[in-house]
Amino acid sequence: QVQLVESGGGLVQAGGSLRLSCAASGFTFGNYAMSWVRQAPGKGLEWVSGIDSGGGSTSYADSVKGRFTISRDNAKNTLYLQMNSLKPEDTAVYYCAKYMSSWYNYGMDYWGQGTLVTVSS
């Protein structure tokens, strides 16, 4: 079965950095686009970033553009999110999600359990 397991969250001061990882299993990772989605306390889901199956094309929400970098290692079945210049408003549970195609303009069908990122001011 499909499994997505996030790790790397934690407490960091504003201006700091964190790198999230998402280990994927149960499907051919390199065939599917992936994304990061977050949910801040008391708020709805916010799409953060997407990457196509080959890793050659990426997209970002305006709120993180220039600070976050999404990447993937298809040989290791792992998705990453490098987060720099973190702000308190980046505090959220971060989920990785699998798209239903190789491109990130289709729906997402599987989600991980999430990892909490807390940015202190």
Phi, psi and omega in degrees: 000157180291132174226136176231119185236111180274153175205167175105354178289171179164193180260130180217150177281153176306137183092349182276185183228153172216154174237117177268147176234153176223111179271124184251146176206163176089003176204168179279094188307316185290356180265354189231142170290155181227163180213165168243134179228144181230159176223111178284157181305125177075009182237173179277180179288141177233121174292133184255312186196153176224156180217139181285175188298325182272349180087003184274346181228133181226161177212151184223149169292149180302329184293341183238355184301133181087348180245326182252148176226123176265143177206170179211152174238100184291335177291332181255003181053045185226138176252145181231157169221109175272122184243116179244165178049049184295145181240157177305327180287355173276354178301124184183167165272128182255128180245141166263149183217148180261132173280165181271004179212182180282350182243153189264035173245015174249177183286164178256136186244345177223143182229151172278185182273347176095154174225135187273129173245125179238123181248118181268149182269000000 
